C-alpha cells in the first residue's frame, strides 16, 4: 500500500502562506457508487498518517459511506456534517448531500449511480468555489450514465472548465513524466480538423504556465508529438503536421518558449526521448495516455491544469470488474491527494513570489 513519504509531504518552507495549525481541506467526490471510488477513498484514509497531511471532506452521505464501509468489511469512523465549512481537522468528514440510501449494485452501470455521482460532484465543486475546501479530488465516474438534461459533458474536465475560471488542459502527471493533450475526449476521426494554430498556441501557453506555477519549473522544455504517423513523412501521410503543427511550433519558439517537435509518436517514449523534456503535448487522447499509463499505471495522476482551482483524480476508471471485492489499489488515489496538495502549496508560493519581486530575487540568489 502506498504511504506518505518525505518526498510527498509538503515542505515546511511553504507553510508561511497559511496558519501553521490548519490543514489543507481536500474535497472528495465519490464517483460512481457501483465502482471502486468509495473503496479507494476509504482505504486511503485507513492510513491514519493521511490525517496528519490533510483534512478529508467527502461529499455523499453518512448512510452511503456506512453502507460502503460495511460491504467492504472495513473499520473506520467518520464525522457527519451538513456543510463543508463545518469540517473538523483530524476527522474523516462526510457532507450529507442526500438523505436517502441509494441502491448499490457493484459492477453494474446504472442511471441511479450516475445521478448520485453528479450530485456528489456538483456539491464538491460548489464548496470549492466558495473556498470551503482547498482542492478537489474526484473519484472515477462513468461517462455514459452521468448524462442528463442538466449535465451534458463527456467528463470531469469539460464540466470543471465551465464551472471554474480559466481554460482547462487534461494533464497526466507523475514526478518523472507529464503528458498533456491537445484534444482530449474527441473522436479520432475529428482530431485532425480540431487541431488549429490557435488551439496549439493556447494549449502550449496553459501547459507552460502550469509547469511554472504548479510544478516550480522556471524554464520548462515542452515536446509536441506529431498528428500523423511519422509526423506526416513530409506530407506523404497527411499534411496537417507540415501545414499546421510545424509552422506553429516555429512561431511559438520564436517568442522564446522552449517548444520542440513534432516528434514521431511511435518511437518517442520507447527511445526514452521523453526524459529530455519537462512535459509532452500529445495530439489526441490515446496517443498520450497509452504510453503514460503503460509507464506509470497506478501511480499517475490526472490533473486539470489551467483552472483557478486545483483538481486531481486517479489515473484509472470505475473498474467495475473488481468493484465490491475489496481488492482495489488506492495508490493512484493517494497520489492524487499528494499531488493536489503539492500543487496548492506551489501556487501559494508562486503567487507570493510574483507579488513580491524583492523576495523573488532573494530566492533566485539562494538557488
N, C-alpha and C positions, 0 to 999 in steps of 0.2 A: 504494500500500500504506500502511495506517495505521501510523505510527510513534509511539513515545513522545514526548510534548511536555512542556513545563514544567507545563502545566495538568494532565496526567495524573500526573506524578511526585509522590510523596508529599513534603509539605513537611518541611523539616528540623526544624521546631518540634515535630513529633510523635515524634522519634526518642528522646526521653528514656525511653520505656517499654521499649526494647529495647537490647541490646548494639549499639553503632554499627557493628560489623563483621558482624553477622548480617543475613541477608536473609529476607524473607518466603518461607516454603516453600509453593508452590502445588501442591496435589494435583490431578491431572487424570485423570478417567475418559475413556476413548477413545470411548464411544458405540458405535453400530452400525458394525462394520468394513466393511460394504458401502456406507456413506455417505461423507460428506465430513469426518467427525470427525477422523480421523488427518491428513488433508491440511491442515486449518486449524490443527491443533496444530503440525505440523512447519513450516508456513510462518511461523507466529508466531515460532518460535524460530530460524528462519533469520536473523532480525534480531538480531545479537549484542548490541545495546543492551538487549534484553529481559533478558539475563543480569545486567545491572547493576541491574535493578529487582527481580528475584526469583529464586528457585531452583525450577525446574520439577521435579515428581516425577510421572511418567506411570505409570499402573497398567495394565500389559499384559504384554508380554514383549519381550525384545530381538529375538527372531526375528520377531515380528509387526511391530514397528516397522521393522526392516530390510527386511522384505518390502514394507511400505507405501512406505518411502523409495525403494526400488529401482523399484517400479512407477511412481512419480511422477517418477523421474529427478532426485531431489534429493540434494544433498551435505550430510550432517550427521553429526556424531559424537555418540555418547551413551554413558552410563555405566550398565552393568547392575548392579543391587543386589538383594538378597533381602529387604530391609526398607526402608521409608521413613525409618526412623531413621538409616540409613547414607547418606542423601543428601549430596552434596558441592556446596557453593556453586561457581558458575562452570561447572557441567556440566549437561547435559540428562540427568537421572536417570530410568532406567526400572526400575520394580519388576517382577520376574519373577513375575507372578501365576499363569501357567501355563507349562508346558514344551513342550507340543505346538504344532504350527503349524496354526492354523485355516485353513479354505478361505476365500478372499476372492473374492466374486462381485459386483463393483461394480454398483450399481443394482438389486440383487435383494433382496427381503425373504425372509430365510431364518431358520429356527429356530436354526441354529448361530450366526449373527451375534447374535441376541437373547441367546443363552446367554452368549456372551463379553462382551457389553455389560453384563450383570448381574454377572458375575464381576468385571469391572473396577470397576463402581460399588460393589459391596459391599466390595471391598478398600480402595478410596479412602475410603469412609465410615468403615471400621474404623480407618484411620490417622488420620483427622480426629478421631474420638472419643478416640483415645489421645494426641492432641497431637503426633503425628509430622509432620503438616502443619498449616499455619496456616489455610488457606482451601481450599475445594473449587471447582473449575471443571469443569463437566460438558459433554462433547460430546454432540450430539443422539442420542437413541435413537428406535426405532420402538415406539410404544405397543402394537402388536399382537404382535410377535414376542418381546417381553420377558416375556409372561405365562407363568407356570409355577406348579407346586404351591407352591413356596416364595417366589414373587414374584407377588402378585396386586394390583398397583397400576396406576392409569391413567397414572402418570408419576413423574418425579423428586420433585415437591413432596410427594405423598402418602407416598412411601417415606421421605423425609427427616423428615417430620412424625412418623413412627413411631420413627425411629432417634435423633433428636436432641431435646433438651429444648426446650419452648416450643410455640407454636401457629403454624402456617405461614400465610403470605399470599403469593400469587403477585403480584409487584411488578415491572412492566416499567419500566425507568428509563433516562433519559439526563440530561444536565446540565440540560436545559430542560423535560423532560416526564416525569412519573412517574404511572403508571396501575396501581392495584391492583384486585383482583377480589373481589366479594362471594361469587360462586360461580365455580369455575374449570372443571374437567372434568365438567360436569353437562349432561345432555341438555336442550335448550331447553324441552321440554315439562315438565320438572321444576323449572325455575328459580323461578317464582313461589312454588311451595309450599316451596321450600328457603330462601327469604329470610324470616327471622323477626326479631323485635326483638332477641333475644339474639345472633343472628348479626351483625346490623348493629353492635350495640354492641361486640362482640368484634373485628370487622374494623377498625372505626374506631380502637379502642384500639391494635391492633397497628400500624396504619399511622402513627398519631400518634407512638407511641414510636419507630418506625423512623426517621421523619423527624428526630426529635430526636437519637437515639443514633447512627444510621448516617450521617446526612447533615448533621448540625450545624445544623439549623433550630430556633431557640429556640421560636418560637410559630407552628407550621405552620397554614396555611389549607387545608382539605380540602373538595372539592366531591363530592357524590354525584349520580350520574345516575339518572333515573327508570327504573322497571322496564318500564313500558308506553310505547307511542308517546305523545309529548306529556305524559309523566308521568301518563297516565290521563285527561287532559282532564276533571278534576273528576268522575271516576267513569264517564264515558261509555265509555272504552276500558279497562276493568279497574279494580278497586277497591283493588288492592294498594298503590299509591302513597299513596292517601288514608288507608287503614286501618292500614298498617304503616310505610311509609317516612317519611312526613311527621311523624307524631307522635313517632317515634323520633329523628329529626333534631332536633326541637324539644327533646326531653328531654335529648339529649346537649349541645346548645348551651347549655342552662340550667346545665350544670356548668362552663361557662367555656371549653369547647373551641370553636375556630373552625371549625365544620362547617356547610356550607350546601347547600341543594338542597331537593327534587330538581330537576335541570335536564333539559330535554328533550334526549335524546342526539343527535338528528338534526342539530341546529344548533350544539351546544356547541363542537365543535372547529373547524368551518368559520368560525365567527364570532370565533375566537381568544379566546373566553371562558376557555379553559383556562389562558391565560397569567396570569390573576389568582390562580391557586392553586398551592400547593406540590405538591399531589397530587390526583388524581381517583380516586374509587372507583366502578368500573363495576358494574352489576348482574350481568353474565354475560360469559363468555369473549369472544365476538365483538364485543360492544358496546364493550369496552375495547381489544381487540387489533387490530381492523381499523383504527381511526384511529391507534393507536400505531405500527403497522408501516407505515402509509401515510406518516406524517410522519417516521419515524425508521429505516426498514428498513436493516439493515446496520451501524447504529451503536448500536442499542438493546441492552439487557442484561436478561435475565430473572433477577431476584434473589428468593430465597426469604427474605422478611422474617419476623421473629418467632421465629427459632430461636436456640439457644445458639451456633451456629457459622455462619460466613459461607459461603454457596454462591451462585455465579452461573453463568450459561450464556449462550451467544449467543442472539440472537432468531430464529434460523432452525432448520429441521429437518434431517433427514438428506440432503435434496437428492439423492435417488437419480438424478435425471435428468442430473446433471453429475458424479456420483461417478467417480473414477478418471481424469478428463480433465485434471486439473491446472489448472482454471480457477476453483476456489472462492476466494472472497474471505475472508481471515482477519480482516477489520476488526472484525466483531462479537465474534469470539473474543478478540481483543486487548482490546477494550473490556471484556469480561467480566473479564479479568485485572486491568486498571487499576481497574475499579470495585470488585472484591473487595478489592484492596489498600487502596484509599482507605477503604472501609467498615471494614476491620480496624483501621486506624490511628485512624479516628474513634471506634470503640468503645473502644480503649485510652485515648484522651484523655477520653472521656465517663466511663469508669469511674474514672479518676484524679480528675476534677473532682468527681464525685458523692461520692467518698470523702473529698475534701479541700475543705470549704466555704470555707476561707480563700483557697485558690488560686483557687477559682471566683469569689469576689468580686473578686480582683485582675484576673482575665481579663475579667470584665464591665466593670470600671472602665477597662481599657485599650481595650476596644472602644468 
